[in-house]
Every structure is written in structure tokens, then in C-alpha cells.
Amino acid sequence: MHMVMVIGGGVVLLGLFLLFGKLWGGAQPDYALAAKFFVPVWLAVTLVNMWVGVTKAGYSVREELPILVLVFAVPALLALLIAWRIGR
């Protein structure tokens, strides 16, 4: 359940990035740039999530790594899809 909540949080964070791309883009909203900025920020958030899982929850890195990949990949792929579709 925690994994689904973190992925949902990533999608919400992507939405905030896209909103700021619209607000700061002026007459020409730059959703693609906002989506591209989201990816490294989301990677940092998921790495912190993994660190907490290893240090506080007692999981091993080997157990947390597949979860990190999945939690990072879903919102990041959504962001890249948005950047690709809008950037055309």
C-alpha cells in the first residue's frame, strides 16, 4: 500500500510541476520543460524513500532496489510521455 501511495505522490508532484510550467511559462506554457525538470527531482525523492526503507524500516538494499525502480519508473515514464507528446 505504501508503494501505491508513493507512486500517487509522484503523479501529484508531476502535476504540480506541470502547473508551475503553465504559470511561469507566460503566453507559451512549457509543460515539456517542467516534465523534464521533474525527473531528477523525482529520482532524488525515490532515493530518499529507499534510504528510509533501508535505514529505518530494516529492509536490505537488495529488497528495496526493485521497489525503487518501480516507484521511480511509473511517474518518470508518465513525465517523459508528456514531454514527448507536448514537445512535438
Buried (B, 14 or more C-beta within 10 A) or exposed (E): EEEEEBBEBBEEBBEEBBEBBEEEEEEEBBBBBBBBBBBEBBEEBBEEBBEEBBEEEEBEEEEBEEBBEEBBBBBBEBBBEBBEEBEE
